[in-house]
């Protein structure tokens, strides 16, 4: 991570070997992509992106973590190439649960 004051971290990918640079997809060393924000960025609704580089596509031992090639602070509402926000609004919402009927007499509650 590139910000020691990070208060939120979003893991945006599994290990991959490609990186977008402008309009072009380029080969890169194996890495994960994470987004992070500190308390000031939470108030502004922005985040920064970093790459955690690994020793291979099957290894989760990160030997270098550095800012991505486009390490500028970005607004959370920006959309990626798949038309999904880089930092989803509902990331911290509780999942909706269906109400469970009350157990009947002599019946075990459902879990």
C-alpha angles and dihedrals in degrees: 000000000000100000117064090195094057112145098178130035127189119193102214101182149012119243111305138162103220133081132188113235107183106307095342133085110220134189113255138173115277110283147144122237120228133177121208139180136193125215092272091052090049088059092047095044093238138122142185129229128227137179124224107207120212137193092249144339093275098045125086095193105117112207098173132026115186141156114277119251089266098047098159120125108265132198112255093231095063113118127228126224090277090057092250123128116256088226110028116221094222095050093117101037120120113249113257112251127199113240112254119225115247112262116258122236112290091012126121114239114253116246 
